[in-house]
């Protein structure tokens, strides 16, 4: 007995020490509480001249619509049976309705189900034993209770058959209309939900006013959609295509998707939607509306429906997802053995959708972009920008190393060493390039991602220190390419999991790599480690990658974490960079990151090229120009150099190239295998071709805001900047001439 107790006494301190060691070795998660913007503190359309010539509300508004609220700019009506709304603009006399109350839907031969959907102010999509079904306010068993206030109304909606209820608040604020569904009001009150034998009717999506501003066609009207940099679809009497379009804002939520399996991937992926907005221009330079998904955008999907498909109307609207089915696997070795799984609780977030009414010279895509720019500025801190040097900046990404699968496992491939990077930079400066930004892209095998390196201790690397000194002496901006969001080829101890509890894998078709997503809770600690390193590297900043596919729902510690957690963690990371006075440069950031942005990398200049798109427009550039420096995707290999050059000038986007000191064939079977040419000796003439032509056109407008963009003729565009400079770009082979300017074919004139 004594020996037994002696054994316990001897081993107890060891067990305690081991417990402390295990606890201490784990990274403590920071608390991440999703934040919501104070949307009521923002009014985009203040219309300073509202007192001049206001219109009186028309008398022919149907009796079914009740006056709900009125201010100096707008009058709001509501149809209580359907929660449909009608907005009268007192500034320009325009009416905006959530459905065409003058149309005879019976004569149009619509089913009652479609009529209900058109008229219903809000609809829900539910899972009924895994089968989606749409419900409207005009269905049986739906109750509506209204409360009216000075600025609008609140309607409590209860789908009693499905046992789902929520509140919708509709208010007017200046020239803006706000629709808000609070997360705390959404309730699934079936006590037996998810119990065996229950019908399990659960909430999938909410759809608010899908026919607001819908139309059968407008002579000068068009839709503005956020595809790539922006695009327009004309509202012709006969649509050019009957193809519709749906795309998630900020990209597909990979947390719900199955892990990638073998299969074909498109050679040209569609452009991401990085802007949570769309616009309807009813009549150009007369009346339009900008619609912003202000909160809940990470679960929003943009939808376009052409005329003569589902209905006789052009439609443009958002849907909001609260629950999505996912594959729940029944076998660890056979992925075909699975059933549909569902979140027990819906995602928790408020929906806030803002409608900004555009008038006269604001009622076009330029005015729409400027209204969204005003919205961003009112949300918070836009950074103070120093006036840049009046010469064109050029960006170079140096691939320092990569990895590939060798005969004995993963092998490192050296592509550029510091001496080679220094020699190439010297040649660029000697050729007359005065403003240069350099990014070093290095793969770190100990972390299985891109970061500061490739050597662990850069302070002891004489060649790297000499390179830094050279950059500092010649005022070359330098940053490291870092990706905190994922690891490549292998998972790390920071990985997170999909809702089906599998490893969070993601295939990148561009790099042909299998990636593992990291938990957003670890972004902050990864950054802190790098800030310690950067403290010894004066003047070095970061180029942040991975935020283009970074809005996702995930599963950790036996609970589901919403994409709002992901967004908040990224915001906190950027705020920490700002506090450390390190520039925020991001590859293809989403709109929620714009207030933190210094430089935008991989800027899109083309839309996806869908058959229904009429024009690609610089919507993104109109929003960010003068505040953010924008750089192109790699120009090493372009099919049409002359037109690409003209497009970069038109959109105010600066050139970017990727270079290596070693031959490009060494990148075969690595994550950079898509790059076919990267040696400076083969690209030097190409670099100077772009640089010299673009420097002549864009150096005079660098740092100035793009304030106008218009099509003068087919293939001829004029761009105006705040500093009164005008660029006229001619894409045609023939000379364009007006009384003011003569532009040769494939040429540019700066005035």
Order of alpha helices (4+ residues) and beta strands (2+ residues): alpha-beta-beta-beta-beta-alpha-beta-beta-beta-beta-beta-beta-beta-beta-beta-beta-beta-beta-beta-beta-beta-beta-beta-beta-alpha-beta-beta-beta-alpha-beta-beta-alpha-beta-beta-beta-beta-alpha-beta-beta-beta-alpha-beta-beta-beta-alpha-beta-alpha-beta-alpha-beta-beta-beta-beta-beta-beta
